[in-house]
């Protein structure tokens, strides 16, 4: 077999492998393993965020799944409780020499948080809320989707805000440390009464929330596949001169 023909067959096999869509997934950040037993209880509409440094970004650059854990000591909420979760790049103005959350690149929008009455027994008043690919990427989903073409930053802050924590409704974020995958700081970001970011530390120890991020290898674009296919097929079935 001629070398050129062999090369074309190899490239055709590569095209078929790409079209098969063998997508790999893996954890880029996981702080759900070591529970410190501490809780950061939040007030109504308080804005608080934890800055994280994902790992394995070279292998799994595109976010597909995100989950976090929350806690409520009450058996039933009076009225509804809603949440808004945002992801910010840490490229804002500096506070004590550290860049604050600046560019917003993902926002869930406000959504209802499950009432404790609906929690299954044995959860110790805790619930894990998960967001999958349909929440993050599907066009027309009520969540404000992140652009799938944007890879996860190597440093960003996950910001939580809850509304409806009145009339006895209480909610907190369990503290885990250290993460099994990735790293974080032991302090956390809050917004003051002037809507400015500031860093806060806790005398109890490092504060990091129970969060997990799953990444994926992005599927090749159909445009890129079409161009590659045209190039390969055109070479394989080139007319005789």
Residue, then its C-alpha position, 0 to 999 in steps of 0.5 A: x500500500x502506498x504511503x499516501x493511501x495509508x495516510x488517507x485511511x488513517x485520517x479517515x479513521x480519525x474522522x470516524x473516531x471524532x464523529x463518534x463523540x468520545x467525550x471524557x468527563x472528570x472532576x475539576x473541583x470537589x470540596x464535599x469530602x471532609x465536613x468540618x461540622x461548621x455552618x455559615x448561616x446567612x442573612x436575607x439577601x446577604x451576598x457571600x462567595x468562595x474563591x476556588x482554583x480548579x484542577x485538571x483544567x487541561x483535561x476537562x476545560x468545559x463545565x458540565x455539572x455543578x452542585x452545592x450543599x445547603x442546610x436549614x434547621x427549620x422543619x418547614x419554611x414560612x413562604x418561599x425561599x429563592x436563590x441566585x448563584x453567580x460565577x465571577x472571574x477574579x479580575x476586579x479592583x483589588x482589596x487588600x492586594x487581592x483582585x475582587x470578583x469582577x466579570x460575571x460569566x455565569x448566573x443561574x437567575x433566581x430560582x425556588x429552593x426546595x422546602x425542607x418538608x420535601x427533603x428525604x429523611x436522614x439527610x440531617x437537614x441538608x440538601x444537595x442541589x445539582x445543575x446539569x448540562x441542560x441547566x448550564x447550556x440548553x437554549x431556552x432554559x430559564x437559567x441564564x446559560x454560560x457560553x459553552x465556548x468559554x473554558x473554565x477560568x483557573x481562578x473564580x468565585x462562586x457567589x451565593x445570595x438567598x431571598x425569603x430568609x424571613x419569618x423564621x426561615x433559616x439557611x446556611x452553607x456547610x463548611x468543608x475543608x480541605x478540598x479533595x480536588x483543587x484548592x481554595x482560600x480560607x477566607x471568603x468574599x462578602x458585599x458590604x452595605x455600599x455594595x463593595x467586595x471585602x474579604x472576611x476571615x473566621x476565627x473558627x478556621x478556614x471557610x470553604x463551601x461544599x461544592x463540586x464541579x465536573x468538567x468535560x472535553x468539549x465536542x468538536x464543532x460541526x463546522x470544524x468536522x465538516x471542514x475536516x471531512x471535506x478535506x479528507x474525503x476530497x483527498x480520498x476521492x480525488x479525480x484522476x487527471 
